[in-house]
Amino acid sequence: MDGMLRACPWVAGMDPSIDALTATALSATSSADRNAAFQALERAMNAKAYWNFLLQPGRTLVTAKSVHATVNTFNYVDLGLVS
């Protein structure tokens, strides 16, 4: 999280509503609560349009046998190849 905060020009207190949604999302403990909280945060950030995240996902996914992971290759965009 600390690296992300350095990468975007956001200072806590700039928008108390975003701060509250962020705190809720970060403190959610169940999957359902976390999913709902991060979706609410995403919608609020998109509505305010403070920034646009560019994500370069990793190319390797390592999991334990007990983790049922699914890779969605449709979402992968190699930003290094985009001109």
Helices and strands as residue ranges (DSSP letters): H 2-7, H 16-27, H 31-48, G 73-75, G 79-81
